[in-house]
Amino acid sequence: MKKSSDGHKAKWQNNIKRLVAKHGSPLFIINRSKLAENLQRFRQMLPRVEPFYAVKSNPHIEILKVFARMGSNFDVASRGEMEALLKLGVKPNRMLFANTVKKPEVIKFAMSKGIRMMTFDSEYELNKMAETAPGAEVLARIKVPNVGSIVELSVKFGLEPPDAIPLLAKAHKLGLKPMGLSFHVGSQCTNVENYIEALELASIIMRDAKLKQLSLEVLDIGGGFPIMHFDNESDYFINTAKTINSEINRLFESNIRIISEPGRVLCGPACTLVMTVIGKSIRGNKHWYYLDDGVYGALSGIVFDHCKYQYQVMKKGPTQISTLAGPTCDGFDVISNTEELPELEIGDLVYIDNIGAYSTATATDFNNIPRAGAVTI
């Protein structure tokens, strides 16, 4: 098994060298077949859950094309995301406007294009939507536990659960159509208890709503599904999916539509970032290697996504603890201080797999250094 794995890795490294020789570095490689495989896997492992790909995780047009062709729905948060999908021919009823704080003019744009399903988490937002989007289908986003998630979202988003039914009832009085509930357990959530508690809470609210003659049809279980970043990690998603399936079947009748907003789990494992060593020094008795991309570029996930990556090289030999740094003139642009690496030379390649989510999507143009070029395979 190890020999087969080594053979696959060697083949992949040869492909990386070939692509960099042709397209230059830094290079962001998008694997179409892996994207399709990830979406198919999600559907197989969560058969009752309709995926709405979270465009914000990576809005690259080639990624959107793959998911659009496969009939995925989409979670959108801005006019730009809507326009990109509409240009690809994605129907408005395949989009969920899942930003709980929306500009009035963007709400009007969404409605004018037929994008009617939206989320909210405050009475102020509800009143705004009633004025700008009469007849919109609304989901109340509730606050749920985010314990153990790498990126916690419950501080900024989610209304208190006891407020959900009164606000959904008010939505009806305001001329909106209350459709159901939404929640998010936090991003890169490896604590499956978050899903258990959130689903239980949602089921209590929906049962109570039914007793109050408020029939809810939709439950949006958000995103946050975890992926592997290191070779020695467990595939957390397997256990997460099993638990979610069990809880959904236990708590919700078959007529309840279950949707979700997967981003990372669909695009994350399908992309690789390749960088070149452009400088080298010894500082504090430690090797420093300067790469042509860093935390202001496609490695922005280190800052904004609190992500840790596995840095791989194509050399063997004795290793020593080394520092990787980015190409900008800012001292903050240090990628990692604790990498066990063989000695590298200027021109050597360093690459990261499983970096599709919240990487190029949050990259900047600081120092006017070009962002990583993208290529699809």
Secondary structure, DSSP 8 states (H G I E B T S, - for coil): -HHHHHHHHHHHHHHHHHHHHHH-SSEEEE-HHHHHHHHHHHHHHSTTEEEEEEGGG---HHHHHHHHHTT-EEEE-SHHHHHHHHHTT--GGGEEE--SS--HHHHHHHHHTT--EEEE-SHHHHHHHHHH-TT-EEEEEB----TT-SB--TTTS-B-GGGHHHHHHHHHHTT-EEEEEE----BS---THHHHHHHHHHHHHHHHHHHTT----EEE---------STTS--HHHHHHHHHHHHHHHHS-TTSEEEE---HHHHGGGEEEEEEEEEEEEETTEEEEEES--TTTTTTHHHHS------EES--S-EEEEEEE-SSS-TT-EEEEEEEEE---TT-EEEEES--SSSGGG---GGG----EEEE-
